[in-house]
Amino acid sequence: FDRGLLRPGMFADITVFDPDRIRDRATYEEPTRYSEGIDYVIVNGKVVLDGGAMTSARPGRFLRRR
């Protein structure tokens, strides 16, 4: 398998956050609002959230059950 571990050649997603600042901001009126306190998200080795701002990278893909 090529998932589940942080090693070269593997597919991995990483989220860097501050547990003291993390907060869900979504509401029923605005369900797509981003959470606070998440600084970086890396998907398959590509940065998609950089310092709290979205990048243009979209390296993820849907996985189907086997």
All heavy atoms as TSV, in Angstrom:
chain	resi	resn	atom	element	x	y	z
A	1	PHE	N	N	0.830	-1.182	0.000
A	1	PHE	CA	C	0.000	0.000	0.000
A	1	PHE	C	C	0.873	1.243	0.000
A	1	PHE	O	O	1.972	1.241	0.535
A	1	PHE	CB	C	-0.927	0.014	1.210
A	1	PHE	CG	C	-1.911	-1.112	1.191
A	1	PHE	CD1	C	-1.785	-2.177	2.067
A	1	PHE	CD2	C	-2.949	-1.124	0.292
A	1	PHE	CE1	C	-2.698	-3.219	2.058
A	1	PHE	CE2	C	-3.862	-2.153	0.272
A	1	PHE	CZ	C	-3.732	-3.217	1.151
A	2	ASP	N	N	0.353	2.321	-0.569
A	2	ASP	CA	C	1.131	3.549	-0.700
A	2	ASP	C	C	0.551	4.696	0.130
A	2	ASP	O	O	0.773	5.855	-0.163
A	2	ASP	CB	C	1.226	3.957	-2.164
A	2	ASP	CG	C	-0.131	4.122	-2.829
A	2	ASP	OD1	O	-1.168	3.944	-2.157
A	2	ASP	OD2	O	-0.167	4.433	-4.027
A	3	ARG	N	N	-0.192	4.378	1.194
A	3	ARG	CA	C	-0.825	5.410	2.023
A	3	ARG	C	C	-0.666	5.083	3.508
A	3	ARG	O	O	-0.408	3.952	3.880
A	3	ARG	CB	C	-2.318	5.502	1.703
A	3	ARG	CG	C	-2.556	5.847	0.272
A	3	ARG	CD	C	-4.009	6.038	-0.047
A	3	ARG	NE	N	-4.168	6.213	-1.468
A	3	ARG	CZ	C	-3.897	7.317	-2.131
A	3	ARG	NH1	N	-3.472	8.366	-1.501
A	3	ARG	NH2	N	-4.060	7.389	-3.429
A	4	GLY	N	N	-0.830	6.143	4.323
A	4	GLY	CA	C	-0.888	5.935	5.759
A	4	GLY	C	C	0.396	6.184	6.526
A	4	GLY	O	O	0.391	6.171	7.745
A	5	LEU	N	N	1.503	6.381	5.820
A	5	LEU	CA	C	2.780	6.650	6.486
A	5	LEU	C	C	3.434	7.883	5.873
A	5	LEU	O	O	3.227	8.186	4.703
A	5	LEU	CB	C	3.727	5.461	6.333
A	5	LEU	CG	C	3.267	4.143	6.934
A	5	LEU	CD1	C	4.227	3.027	6.529
A	5	LEU	CD2	C	3.190	4.241	8.447
A	6	LEU	N	N	4.255	8.576	6.673
A	6	LEU	CA	C	5.024	9.706	6.161
A	6	LEU	C	C	6.411	9.205	5.779
A	6	LEU	O	O	7.323	9.122	6.599
A	6	LEU	CB	C	5.129	10.812	7.219
A	6	LEU	CG	C	3.838	11.508	7.582
A	6	LEU	CD1	C	4.086	12.545	8.672
A	6	LEU	CD2	C	3.211	12.165	6.365
A	7	ARG	N	N	6.536	8.806	4.514
A	7	ARG	CA	C	7.786	8.289	3.965
A	7	ARG	C	C	7.891	8.734	2.512
A	7	ARG	O	O	6.873	8.921	1.850
A	7	ARG	CB	C	7.798	6.764	3.985
A	7	ARG	CG	C	7.954	6.153	5.315
A	7	ARG	CD	C	8.200	4.663	5.168
A	7	ARG	NE	N	8.295	4.047	6.471
A	7	ARG	CZ	C	8.001	2.798	6.727
A	7	ARG	NH1	N	7.593	2.009	5.757
A	7	ARG	NH2	N	8.113	2.317	7.935
A	8	PRO	N	N	9.111	8.860	1.994
A	8	PRO	CA	C	9.256	9.189	0.577
A	8	PRO	C	C	8.517	8.183	-0.303
A	8	PRO	O	O	8.542	6.975	-0.040
A	8	PRO	CB	C	10.765	9.121	0.342
A	8	PRO	CG	C	11.368	9.372	1.690
A	8	PRO	CD	C	10.407	8.740	2.669
A	9	GLY	N	N	7.840	8.697	-1.312
A	9	GLY	CA	C	7.117	7.840	-2.246
A	9	GLY	C	C	5.707	7.481	-1.820
A	9	GLY	O	O	4.968	6.883	-2.591
A	10	MET	N	N	5.324	7.838	-0.605
A	10	MET	CA	C	3.984	7.539	-0.102
A	10	MET	C	C	3.075	8.740	-0.310
A	10	MET	O	O	3.543	9.867	-0.401
A	10	MET	CB	C	4.028	7.195	1.390
A	10	MET	CG	C	4.954	6.065	1.762
A	10	MET	SD	S	4.331	4.473	1.294
A	10	MET	CE	C	3.242	4.163	2.648
A	11	PHE	N	N	1.776	8.520	-0.378
A	11	PHE	CA	C	0.786	9.587	-0.445
A	11	PHE	C	C	0.384	9.919	0.990
A	11	PHE	O	O	0.037	9.022	1.756
A	11	PHE	CB	C	-0.453	9.150	-1.230
A	11	PHE	CG	C	-0.173	8.939	-2.687
A	11	PHE	CD1	C	0.012	7.672	-3.186
A	11	PHE	CD2	C	-0.101	10.017	-3.547
A	11	PHE	CE1	C	0.264	7.469	-4.531
A	11	PHE	CE2	C	0.151	9.831	-4.890
A	11	PHE	CZ	C	0.345	8.550	-5.382
A	12	ALA	N	N	0.458	11.184	1.350
A	12	ALA	CA	C	0.125	11.570	2.718
A	12	ALA	C	C	-0.476	12.969	2.731
A	12	ALA	O	O	-0.131	13.813	1.916
A	12	ALA	CB	C	1.360	11.528	3.606
A	13	ASP	N	N	-1.381	13.202	3.669
A	13	ASP	CA	C	-1.974	14.515	3.890
A	13	ASP	C	C	-1.588	14.951	5.300
A	13	ASP	O	O	-1.652	14.161	6.238
A	13	ASP	CB	C	-3.489	14.468	3.772
A	13	ASP	CG	C	-3.958	13.962	2.416
A	13	ASP	OD1	O	-3.167	14.005	1.464
A	13	ASP	OD2	O	-5.108	13.529	2.322
A	14	ILE	N	N	-1.183	16.213	5.440
A	14	ILE	CA	C	-0.738	16.738	6.731
A	14	ILE	C	C	-1.475	18.042	6.991
A	14	ILE	O	O	-1.590	18.885	6.101
A	14	ILE	CB	C	0.784	17.004	6.734
A	14	ILE	CG1	C	1.552	15.728	6.410
A	14	ILE	CG2	C	1.224	17.596	8.065
A	14	ILE	CD1	C	3.002	15.949	6.111
A	15	THR	N	N	-1.963	18.223	8.208
A	15	THR	CA	C	-2.582	19.477	8.625
A	15	THR	C	C	-1.800	20.012	9.814
A	15	THR	O	O	-1.570	19.290	10.778
A	15	THR	CB	C	-4.053	19.260	9.033
A	15	THR	OG1	O	-4.763	18.707	7.913
A	15	THR	CG2	C	-4.705	20.561	9.442
A	16	VAL	N	N	-1.381	21.288	9.722
A	16	VAL	CA	C	-0.652	21.945	10.804
A	16	VAL	C	C	-1.600	22.966	11.424
A	16	VAL	O	O	-2.094	23.853	10.729
A	16	VAL	CB	C	0.624	22.637	10.283
A	16	VAL	CG1	C	1.354	23.347	11.415
A	16	VAL	CG2	C	1.538	21.625	9.593
A	17	PHE	N	N	-1.860	22.802	12.725
A	17	PHE	CA	C	-2.814	23.698	13.382
A	17	PHE	C	C	-2.381	23.987	14.808
A	17	PHE	O	O	-1.576	23.276	15.395
A	17	PHE	CB	C	-4.225	23.106	13.363
A	17	PHE	CG	C	-4.358	21.817	14.123
A	17	PHE	CD1	C	-4.758	21.821	15.444
A	17	PHE	CD2	C	-4.078	20.613	13.514
A	17	PHE	CE1	C	-4.885	20.637	16.148
A	17	PHE	CE2	C	-4.192	19.426	14.203
A	17	PHE	CZ	C	-4.606	19.437	15.529
A	18	ASP	N	N	-2.936	25.052	15.347
A	18	ASP	CA	C	-2.701	25.460	16.729
A	18	ASP	C	C	-3.926	25.045	17.533
A	18	ASP	O	O	-5.002	25.616	17.347
A	18	ASP	CB	C	-2.501	26.970	16.790
A	18	ASP	CG	C	-2.256	27.480	18.194
A	18	ASP	OD1	O	-2.501	26.742	19.172
A	18	ASP	OD2	O	-1.824	28.639	18.310
A	19	PRO	N	N	-3.815	24.063	18.417
A	19	PRO	CA	C	-4.996	23.589	19.150
A	19	PRO	C	C	-5.635	24.657	20.036
A	19	PRO	O	O	-6.821	24.558	20.342
A	19	PRO	CB	C	-4.473	22.421	19.982
A	19	PRO	CG	C	-3.005	22.592	20.028
A	19	PRO	CD	C	-2.610	23.339	18.784
A	20	ASP	N	N	-4.883	25.682	20.394
A	20	ASP	CA	C	-5.451	26.762	21.207
A	20	ASP	C	C	-6.245	27.762	20.377
A	20	ASP	O	O	-7.032	28.532	20.921
A	20	ASP	CB	C	-4.354	27.507	21.977
A	20	ASP	CG	C	-3.691	26.618	23.011
A	20	ASP	OD1	O	-4.373	25.732	23.563
A	20	ASP	OD2	O	-2.483	26.803	23.247
A	21	ARG	N	N	-6.028	27.771	19.054
A	21	ARG	CA	C	-6.717	28.730	18.182
A	21	ARG	C	C	-7.789	28.098	17.292
A	21	ARG	O	O	-8.565	28.810	16.667
A	21	ARG	CB	C	-5.710	29.419	17.258
A	21	ARG	CG	C	-4.801	30.393	17.947
A	21	ARG	CD	C	-3.855	31.113	16.979
A	21	ARG	NE	N	-4.355	31.237	15.635
A	21	ARG	CZ	C	-3.700	30.810	14.544
A	21	ARG	NH1	N	-2.522	30.242	14.652
A	21	ARG	NH2	N	-4.207	30.955	13.345
A	22	ILE	N	N	-7.817	26.787	17.206
A	22	ILE	CA	C	-8.731	26.155	16.254
A	22	ILE	C	C	-10.181	26.359	16.676
A	22	ILE	O	O	-10.530	26.249	17.841
A	22	ILE	CB	C	-8.397	24.662	16.044
A	22	ILE	CG1	C	-9.033	24.178	14.761
A	22	ILE	CG2	C	-8.799	23.831	17.220
A	22	ILE	CD1	C	-8.339	23.017	14.147
A	23	ARG	N	N	-10.994	26.729	15.681
A	23	ARG	CA	C	-12.400	27.018	15.946
A	23	ARG	C	C	-13.200	26.851	14.664
A	23	ARG	O	O	-12.826	27.347	13.609
A	23	ARG	CB	C	-12.531	28.453	16.450
A	23	ARG	CG	C	-13.925	28.818	16.896
A	23	ARG	CD	C	-13.926	30.224	17.385
A	23	ARG	NE	N	-14.030	31.088	16.214
A	23	ARG	CZ	C	-14.721	32.209	16.174
A	23	ARG	NH1	N	-15.326	32.644	17.248
A	23	ARG	NH2	N	-14.786	32.923	15.090
A	24	ASP	N	N	-14.296	26.146	14.754
A	24	ASP	CA	C	-15.195	25.979	13.622
A	24	ASP	C	C	-16.040	27.243	13.475
A	24	ASP	O	O	-16.693	27.665	14.421
A	24	ASP	CB	C	-16.084	24.765	13.851
A	24	ASP	CG	C	-16.984	24.466	12.668
A	24	ASP	OD1	O	-16.806	25.081	11.605
A	24	ASP	OD2	O	-17.855	23.602	12.820
A	25	ARG	N	N	-16.027	27.848	12.302
A	25	ARG	CA	C	-16.774	29.080	12.071
A	25	ARG	C	C	-18.021	28.863	11.216
A	25	ARG	O	O	-18.772	29.796	10.966
A	25	ARG	CB	C	-15.862	30.105	11.391
A	25	ARG	CG	C	-14.688	30.501	12.278
A	25	ARG	CD	C	-13.764	31.488	11.602
A	25	ARG	NE	N	-14.488	32.644	11.124
A	25	ARG	CZ	C	-14.339	33.178	9.906
A	25	ARG	NH1	N	-13.492	32.669	9.060
A	25	ARG	NH2	N	-15.033	34.224	9.545
A	26	ALA	N	N	-18.238	27.646	10.740
A	26	ALA	CA	C	-19.405	27.368	9.901
A	26	ALA	C	C	-20.683	27.498	10.710
A	26	ALA	O	O	-20.726	27.196	11.900
A	26	ALA	CB	C	-19.297	25.966	9.304
A	27	THR	N	N	-21.731	27.970	10.036
A	27	THR	CA	C	-23.048	28.105	10.642
A	27	THR	C	C	-24.067	27.495	9.692
A	27	THR	O	O	-23.749	27.150	8.554
A	27	THR	CB	C	-23.403	29.585	10.884
A	27	THR	OG1	O	-23.512	30.238	9.613
A	27	THR	CG2	C	-22.367	30.283	11.753
A	28	TYR	N	N	-25.305	27.409	10.127
A	28	TYR	CA	C	-26.351	26.929	9.221
A	28	TYR	C	C	-26.517	27.881	8.051
A	28	TYR	O	O	-26.768	27.465	6.921
A	28	TYR	CB	C	-27.686	26.783	9.965
A	28	TYR	CG	C	-27.734	25.549	10.828
A	28	TYR	CD1	C	-27.658	25.650	12.206
A	28	TYR	CD2	C	-27.846	24.282	10.267
A	28	TYR	CE1	C	-27.687	24.520	13.007
A	28	TYR	CE2	C	-27.867	23.154	11.051
A	28	TYR	CZ	C	-27.793	23.276	12.415
A	28	TYR	OH	O	-27.812	22.165	13.201
A	29	GLU	N	N	-26.359	29.167	8.293
A	29	GLU	CA	C	-26.502	30.163	7.230
A	29	GLU	C	C	-25.294	30.190	6.301
A	29	GLU	O	O	-25.420	30.503	5.127
A	29	GLU	CB	C	-26.707	31.566	7.830
A	29	GLU	CG	C	-28.003	31.737	8.587
A	29	GLU	CD	C	-27.940	31.159	10.003
A	29	GLU	OE1	O	-26.830	31.026	10.566
A	29	GLU	OE2	O	-29.014	30.817	10.531
A	30	GLU	N	N	-24.106	29.904	6.843
A	30	GLU	CA	C	-22.864	29.904	6.066
A	30	GLU	C	C	-22.075	28.618	6.343
A	30	GLU	O	O	-21.061	28.637	7.030
A	30	GLU	CB	C	-22.022	31.119	6.419
A	30	GLU	CG	C	-22.664	32.446	6.047
A	30	GLU	CD	C	-21.746	33.593	6.396
A	30	GLU	OE1	O	-20.792	33.819	5.631
A	30	GLU	OE2	O	-21.986	34.235	7.431
A	31	PRO	N	N	-22.531	27.485	5.791
A	31	PRO	CA	C	-21.898	26.203	6.112
A	31	PRO	C	C	-20.515	25.999	5.506
A	31	PRO	O	O	-19.810	25.078	5.906
A	31	PRO	CB	C	-22.898	25.180	5.565
A	31	PRO	CG	C	-23.610	25.903	4.476
A	31	PRO	CD	C	-23.695	27.338	4.924
A	32	THR	N	N	-20.093	26.838	4.561
A	32	THR	CA	C	-18.799	26.648	3.903
A	32	THR	C	C	-17.693	27.538	4.467
A	32	THR	O	O	-16.602	27.573	3.908
A	32	THR	CB	C	-18.925	26.888	2.392
A	32	THR	OG1	O	-19.389	28.225	2.170
A	32	THR	CG2	C	-19.879	25.898	1.747
A	33	ARG	N	N	-17.951	28.236	5.558
A	33	ARG	CA	C	-16.907	29.076	6.161
A	33	ARG	C	C	-15.779	28.196	6.680
A	33	ARG	O	O	-16.010	27.151	7.290
A	33	ARG	CB	C	-17.477	29.902	7.307
A	33	ARG	CG	C	-18.394	30.998	6.827
A	33	ARG	CD	C	-18.974	31.777	7.949
A	33	ARG	NE	N	-17.929	32.615	8.570
A	33	ARG	CZ	C	-18.145	33.425	9.573
A	33	ARG	NH1	N	-19.338	33.514	10.124
A	33	ARG	NH2	N	-17.167	34.154	10.053
A	34	TYR	N	N	-14.549	28.635	6.450
A	34	TYR	CA	C	-13.377	27.883	6.901
A	34	TYR	C	C	-13.190	27.991	8.410
A	34	TYR	O	O	-13.557	28.994	9.019
A	34	TYR	CB	C	-12.108	28.385	6.211
A	34	TYR	CG	C	-12.044	28.083	4.739
A	34	TYR	CD1	C	-11.831	29.093	3.825
A	34	TYR	CD2	C	-12.194	26.788	4.275
A	34	TYR	CE1	C	-11.765	28.825	2.465
A	34	TYR	CE2	C	-12.132	26.508	2.923
A	34	TYR	CZ	C	-11.910	27.523	2.028
A	34	TYR	OH	O	-11.851	27.258	0.689
A	35	SER	N	N	-12.566	26.992	8.979
A	35	SER	CA	C	-12.215	27.013	10.397
A	35	SER	C	C	-11.063	27.986	10.624
A	35	SER	O	O	-10.286	28.265	9.716
A	35	SER	CB	C	-11.786	25.629	10.859
A	35	SER	OG	O	-12.846	24.719	10.719
A	36	GLU	N	N	-10.913	28.459	11.843
A	36	GLU	CA	C	-9.767	29.277	12.235
A	36	GLU	C	C	-8.729	28.392	12.901
A	36	GLU	O	O	-9.066	27.364	13.482
A	36	GLU	CB	C	-10.196	30.352	13.233
A	36	GLU	CG	C	-11.026	31.439	12.651
A	36	GLU	CD	C	-11.419	32.470	13.700
A	36	GLU	OE1	O	-11.080	32.296	14.897
A	36	GLU	OE2	O	-12.069	33.448	13.315
A	37	GLY	N	N	-7.467	28.816	12.856
A	37	GLY	CA	C	-6.402	28.125	13.559
A	37	GLY	C	C	-5.686	27.067	12.744
A	37	GLY	O	O	-4.734	26.471	13.223
A	38	ILE	N	N	-6.126	26.825	11.515
A	38	ILE	CA	C	-5.437	25.879	10.640
A	38	ILE	C	C	-4.516	26.700	9.752
A	38	ILE	O	O	-4.964	27.544	8.979
A	38	ILE	CB	C	-6.424	25.045	9.803
A	38	ILE	CG1	C	-7.312	24.237	10.738
A	38	ILE	CG2	C	-5.668	24.136	8.831
A	38	ILE	CD1	C	-8.421	23.479	10.044
A	39	ASP	N	N	-3.203	26.460	9.878
A	39	ASP	CA	C	-2.222	27.283	9.179
A	39	ASP	C	C	-1.752	26.679	7.861
A	39	ASP	O	O	-1.548	27.401	6.888
A	39	ASP	CB	C	-1.020	27.529	10.081
A	39	ASP	CG	C	-1.412	28.286	11.339
A	39	ASP	OD1	O	-2.157	29.278	11.221
A	39	ASP	OD2	O	-0.987	27.879	12.434
A	40	TYR	N	N	-1.555	25.368	7.842
A	40	TYR	CA	C	-1.025	24.719	6.637
A	40	TYR	C	C	-1.722	23.386	6.425
A	40	TYR	O	O	-1.974	22.655	7.380
A	40	TYR	CB	C	0.485	24.466	6.764
A	40	TYR	CG	C	1.263	25.743	6.937
A	40	TYR	CD1	C	1.569	26.226	8.191
A	40	TYR	CD2	C	1.660	26.480	5.827
A	40	TYR	CE1	C	2.257	27.414	8.358
A	40	TYR	CE2	C	2.350	27.670	5.977
A	40	TYR	CZ	C	2.642	28.131	7.243
A	40	TYR	OH	O	3.310	29.309	7.394
A	41	VAL	N	N	-1.988	23.080	5.158
A	41	VAL	CA	C	-2.489	21.763	4.765
A	41	VAL	C	C	-1.665	21.316	3.568
A	41	VAL	O	O	-1.514	22.060	2.592
A	41	VAL	CB	C	-3.994	21.787	4.409
A	41	VAL	CG1	C	-4.438	20.412	3.898
A	41	VAL	CG2	C	-4.829	22.198	5.611
A	42	ILE	N	N	-1.130	20.116	3.652
A	42	ILE	CA	C	-0.333	19.539	2.577
A	42	ILE	C	C	-1.047	18.270	2.125
A	42	ILE	O	O	-1.361	17.407	2.944
A	42	ILE	CB	C	1.095	19.218	3.063
A	42	ILE	CG1	C	1.748	20.498	3.584
A	42	ILE	CG2	C	1.916	18.575	1.952
A	42	ILE	CD1	C	3.008	20.252	4.378
A	43	VAL	N	N	-1.320	18.176	0.835
A	43	VAL	CA	C	-2.009	17.024	0.262
A	43	VAL	C	C	-1.091	16.404	-0.783
A	43	VAL	O	O	-0.690	17.075	-1.746
A	43	VAL	CB	C	-3.355	17.427	-0.380
A	43	VAL	CG1	C	-4.021	16.232	-1.055
A	43	VAL	CG2	C	-4.278	18.039	0.665
A	44	ASN	N	N	-0.756	15.156	-0.590
A	44	ASN	CA	C	0.131	14.435	-1.511
A	44	ASN	C	C	1.403	15.212	-1.800
A	44	ASN	O	O	1.887	15.266	-2.931
A	44	ASN	CB	C	-0.592	14.087	-2.808
A	44	ASN	CG	C	-1.679	13.071	-2.603
A	44	ASN	OD1	O	-1.642	12.298	-1.656
A	44	ASN	ND2	N	-2.669	13.068	-3.470
A	45	GLY	N	N	1.956	15.860	-0.777
A	45	GLY	CA	C	3.220	16.574	-0.920
A	45	GLY	C	C	3.109	17.986	-1.470
A	45	GLY	O	O	4.119	18.662	-1.623
A	46	LYS	N	N	1.906	18.458	-1.757
A	46	LYS	CA	C	1.700	19.810	-2.293
A	46	LYS	C	C	0.971	20.661	-1.261
A	46	LYS	O	O	-0.020	20.221	-0.674
A	46	LYS	CB	C	0.876	19.777	-3.580
A	46	LYS	CG	C	1.426	18.874	-4.660
A	46	LYS	CD	C	2.716	19.414	-5.211
A	46	LYS	CE	C	3.198	18.498	-6.332
A	46	LYS	NZ	N	4.552	18.695	-6.698
A	47	VAL	N	N	1.439	21.897	-1.062
A	47	VAL	CA	C	0.815	22.805	-0.103
A	47	VAL	C	C	-0.464	23.369	-0.715
A	47	VAL	O	O	-0.433	23.981	-1.783
A	47	VAL	CB	C	1.775	23.946	0.281
A	47	VAL	CG1	C	1.101	24.918	1.229
A	47	VAL	CG2	C	3.041	23.388	0.912
A	48	VAL	N	N	-1.599	23.141	-0.060
A	48	VAL	CA	C	-2.882	23.677	-0.541
A	48	VAL	C	C	-3.404	24.799	0.344
A	48	VAL	O	O	-4.226	25.597	-0.088
A	48	VAL	CB	C	-3.949	22.574	-0.717
A	48	VAL	CG1	C	-3.527	21.584	-1.779
A	48	VAL	CG2	C	-4.238	21.869	0.583
A	49	LEU	N	N	-2.933	24.870	1.584
A	49	LEU	CA	C	-3.245	25.986	2.482
A	49	LEU	C	C	-1.908	26.462	3.032
A	49	LEU	O	O	-1.191	25.695	3.679
A	49	LEU	CB	C	-4.172	25.548	3.622
A	49	LEU	CG	C	-4.707	26.663	4.505
A	49	LEU	CD1	C	-5.730	27.503	3.742
A	49	LEU	CD2	C	-5.342	26.107	5.763
A	50	ASP	N	N	-1.557	27.705	2.748
A	50	ASP	CA	C	-0.240	28.244	3.096
A	50	ASP	C	C	-0.412	29.474	3.970
A	50	ASP	O	O	-0.857	30.520	3.499
A	50	ASP	CB	C	0.519	28.601	1.825
A	50	ASP	CG	C	1.959	28.971	2.080
A	50	ASP	OD1	O	2.400	28.959	3.243
A	50	ASP	OD2	O	2.665	29.264	1.092
A	51	GLY	N	N	-0.121	29.343	5.258
A	51	GLY	CA	C	-0.280	30.457	6.180
A	51	GLY	C	C	-1.727	30.895	6.310
A	51	GLY	O	O	-2.014	32.059	6.517
A	52	GLY	N	N	-2.656	29.949	6.175
A	52	GLY	CA	C	-4.083	30.240	6.279
A	52	GLY	C	C	-4.734	30.649	4.976
A	52	GLY	O	O	-5.941	30.863	4.923
A	53	ALA	N	N	-3.968	30.762	3.892
A	53	ALA	CA	C	-4.518	31.166	2.588
A	53	ALA	C	C	-4.471	29.997	1.606
A	53	ALA	O	O	-3.466	29.284	1.523
A	53	ALA	CB	C	-3.722	32.336	2.025
A	54	MET	N	N	-5.557	29.820	0.866
A	54	MET	CA	C	-5.613	28.756	-0.143
A	54	MET	C	C	-4.636	29.051	-1.275
A	54	MET	O	O	-4.446	30.202	-1.667
A	54	MET	CB	C	-7.026	28.637	-0.729
A	54	MET	CG	C	-8.064	28.141	0.252
A	54	MET	SD	S	-7.813	26.443	0.792
A	54	MET	CE	C	-8.062	25.540	-0.713
A	55	THR	N	N	-4.011	28.001	-1.795
A	55	THR	CA	C	-3.173	28.111	-2.981
A	55	THR	C	C	-3.966	27.561	-4.165
A	55	THR	O	O	-5.098	27.104	-3.998
A	55	THR	CB	C	-1.865	27.313	-2.819
A	55	THR	OG1	O	-2.174	25.918	-2.817
A	55	THR	CG2	C	-1.123	27.687	-1.542
A	56	SER	N	N	-3.377	27.576	-5.334
A	56	SER	CA	C	-4.066	27.038	-6.506
A	56	SER	C	C	-3.878	25.527	-6.656
A	56	SER	O	O	-4.483	24.907	-7.523
A	56	SER	CB	C	-3.571	27.740	-7.776
A	56	SER	OG	O	-2.184	27.515	-7.946
A	57	ALA	N	N	-3.053	24.917	-5.819
A	57	ALA	CA	C	-2.783	23.479	-5.905
A	57	ALA	C	C	-4.019	22.670	-5.536
A	57	ALA	O	O	-4.705	22.974	-4.566
A	57	ALA	CB	C	-1.624	23.101	-4.984
A	58	ARG	N	N	-4.301	21.644	-6.327
A	58	ARG	CA	C	-5.414	20.726	-6.071
A	58	ARG	C	C	-4.951	19.293	-6.349
A	58	ARG	O	O	-5.418	18.635	-7.276
A	58	ARG	CB	C	-6.624	21.061	-6.964
A	58	ARG	CG	C	-7.209	22.442	-6.755
A	58	ARG	CD	C	-7.865	22.537	-5.376
A	58	ARG	NE	N	-8.442	23.849	-5.159
A	58	ARG	CZ	C	-7.818	24.869	-4.582
A	58	ARG	NH1	N	-6.557	24.735	-4.204
A	58	ARG	NH2	N	-8.417	26.017	-4.395
A	59	PRO	N	N	-3.990	18.790	-5.540
A	59	PRO	CA	C	-3.405	17.484	-5.825
A	59	PRO	C	C	-4.211	16.287	-5.338
A	59	PRO	O	O	-3.853	15.151	-5.619
A	59	PRO	CB	C	-2.069	17.546	-5.083
A	59	PRO	CG	C	-2.371	18.422	-3.914
A	59	PRO	CD	C	-3.337	19.458	-4.436
A	60	GLY	N	N	-5.275	16.512	-4.605
A	60	GLY	CA	C	-6.042	15.392	-4.050
A	60	GLY	C	C	-6.909	14.714	-5.087
A	60	GLY	O	O	-7.115	15.221	-6.192
A	61	ARG	N	N	-7.386	13.546	-4.724
A	61	ARG	CA	C	-8.333	12.832	-5.577
A	61	ARG	C	C	-9.236	11.993	-4.688
A	61	ARG	O	O	-8.879	11.660	-3.553
A	61	ARG	CB	C	-7.627	11.953	-6.596
A	61	ARG	CG	C	-6.800	10.851	-6.010
A	61	ARG	CD	C	-6.070	10.093	-7.116
A	61	ARG	NE	N	-5.217	9.070	-6.568
A	61	ARG	CZ	C	-5.482	7.780	-6.601
A	61	ARG	NH1	N	-6.573	7.347	-7.169
A	61	ARG	NH2	N	-4.650	6.908	-6.093
A	62	PHE	N	N	-10.398	11.676	-5.192
A	62	PHE	CA	C	-11.324	10.842	-4.446
A	62	PHE	C	C	-10.815	9.412	-4.427
A	62	PHE	O	O	-10.295	8.912	-5.430
A	62	PHE	CB	C	-12.719	10.867	-5.093
A	62	PHE	CG	C	-13.432	12.176	-4.905
A	62	PHE	CD1	C	-13.468	13.099	-5.923
A	62	PHE	CD2	C	-14.025	12.469	-3.700
A	62	PHE	CE1	C	-14.120	14.308	-5.749
A	62	PHE	CE2	C	-14.678	13.671	-3.506
A	62	PHE	CZ	C	-14.726	14.598	-4.528
A	63	LEU	N	N	-10.969	8.758	-3.301
A	63	LEU	CA	C	-10.594	7.348	-3.169
A	63	LEU	C	C	-11.869	6.521	-3.087
A	63	LEU	O	O	-12.815	6.882	-2.411
A	63	LEU	CB	C	-9.760	7.124	-1.918
A	63	LEU	CG	C	-8.435	7.880	-1.853
A	63	LEU	CD1	C	-7.754	7.602	-0.517
A	63	LEU	CD2	C	-7.538	7.460	-3.000
A	64	ARG	N	N	-11.858	5.414	-3.770
A	64	ARG	CA	C	-13.000	4.508	-3.727
A	64	ARG	C	C	-12.652	3.320	-2.853
A	64	ARG	O	O	-11.510	2.887	-2.791
A	64	ARG	CB	C	-13.339	4.025	-5.138
A	64	ARG	CG	C	-13.734	5.143	-6.054
A	64	ARG	CD	C	-14.083	4.567	-7.435
A	64	ARG	NE	N	-14.220	5.621	-8.409
A	64	ARG	CZ	C	-15.373	6.217	-8.698
A	64	ARG	NH1	N	-16.454	5.844	-8.070
A	64	ARG	NH2	N	-15.418	7.163	-9.590
A	65	ARG	N	N	-13.662	2.805	-2.184
A	65	ARG	CA	C	-13.437	1.608	-1.366
A	65	ARG	C	C	-13.126	0.438	-2.270
A	65	ARG	O	O	-13.649	0.304	-3.359
A	65	ARG	CB	C	-14.676	1.283	-0.546
A	65	ARG	CG	C	-14.889	2.257	0.554
A	65	ARG	CD	C	-16.027	1.816	1.399
A	65	ARG	NE	N	-16.199	2.755	2.505
A	65	ARG	CZ	C	-16.973	2.572	3.505
A	65	ARG	NH1	N	-17.705	1.476	3.577
A	65	ARG	NH2	N	-17.064	3.472	4.450
A	66	ARG	N	N	-12.291	-0.434	-1.765
A	66	ARG	CA	C	-11.933	-1.623	-2.558
A	66	ARG	C	C	-12.822	-2.765	-2.219
A	66	ARG	O	O	-13.374	-2.927	-1.237
A	66	ARG	CB	C	-10.496	-2.008	-2.288
A	66	ARG	CG	C	-9.546	-0.974	-2.780
A	66	ARG	CD	C	-8.144	-1.388	-2.516
A	66	ARG	NE	N	-7.263	-0.321	-2.940
A	66	ARG	CZ	C	-5.968	-0.436	-2.996
A	66	ARG	NH1	N	-5.408	-1.568	-2.672
A	66	ARG	NH2	N	-5.235	0.539	-3.380
